[in-house]
Amino acid sequence: MTRPARDAELVTEIKGAYEGSADAWASGPTTIYRRFAEALVAAAPTSLDGQNVLDLGAGTGVASEVLTDAGAQPIAVDLAHAMLRHRREERPPATVGDAQGLPFGAGTFDAVVAAFCLNHLPDPVAGLAECRRVTRSGGLVLASTFPSDGNHPAKAIVERELERSGYQRPRWYRTFKQHIAQLTGDDAAFAQAAWDAGYGDVEVVAIEVEAGLDRPELAVDWRLNMPHTIGFVAGLDDVARGELRARAIAALSGELPTSAAIRVLRAHVP
Ligand SMILES: C[S@@+](CC[C@H](N)C(=O)[O-])C[C@H]1O[C@@H](n2cnc3c(N)ncnc32)[C@H](O)[C@@H]1O
């Protein structure tokens, strides 16, 4: 199988995973991702007030909300229609689209904000090149990712409890972790991807986001409602699901860091 075919298959699987997990995402991870979105938008080097901004990989819309609060006019794009349908009456205009082939003309936006979207791409250079194409000259691309070496401990602890219940990572997630996550999870690689995509100036900054993650319930609801876990969790009967949740909460009780580490790429279009 050629690499592009494998990449296309992975993108289709990622789309399927998010199509099937919009309600779960809204009930768990959204609370934490809202904090991440606030940190991302706050990292803009200049005001986004009055700017036309593409919210790329918008999901259930947390970055759009923060952008609107900052005075920007966001337009949302996501691969998964179900994610965009969440509270759609209250959200800015949205359309389904792939970050690696955006449905907009050149120079449409003043800025692109991509909250944890580029880290899903088999080819982040292609995604960053698309962001550059749809952004006007001098405009900003602001993108968040997770550092490969900076996992919050709740991730491993809850996964261990999932495995005790019989969970195995789905195939797409194994591929994602093995081949995709480090393309943006390594700071130098993320910055290099932006240079390769033709940006004029590039920096990757480390930000520690206060996310309330020392609360075990919040951390467990985050991890049990992710696209790679919710299929398994939803398939458990009520008793088994309740036991898993209780075990995971107990396993997290104690000293947990309240914050999580993210990385933000800031790059300007020449
Ligand atoms: C981790 S979620 C983040 C959602 C939202 N930005 C937030 O911060 O809560 C990643 C989002 O990117 C979307 N996504 C993944 N691959 C994509 C692609 N190739 N093009 C557009 N969106 C994509 C997913 O459907 C999902 O909604």
The ligand as an ORCA input file, in Angstrom:
! r2SCAN-3c Opt
* xyz 0 1
  C      -9.096     17.359     19.262
  S     -10.504     17.895     18.379
  C     -10.449     19.644     18.723
  C     -11.761     20.318     18.490
  C     -11.769     21.807     18.856
  N     -10.888     22.574     18.018
  C     -11.427     21.997     20.301
  O     -10.361     22.561     20.590
  O     -12.216     21.559     21.159
  C      -9.919     17.815     16.709
  C     -10.918     18.269     15.673
  O     -10.250     18.317     14.415
  C     -11.081     17.725     13.444
  N     -10.211     17.217     12.364
  C      -9.395     16.142     12.401
  N      -8.770     16.005     11.215
  C      -9.199     17.027     10.424
  C      -8.929     17.415      9.094
  N      -8.094     16.715      8.307
  N      -9.554     18.521      8.608
  C     -10.433     19.227      9.382
  N     -10.730     18.882     10.647
  C     -10.118     17.803     11.167
  C     -11.835     16.636     14.176
  O     -13.009     16.253     13.498
  C     -12.093     17.301     15.520
  O     -13.304     18.008     15.546
*
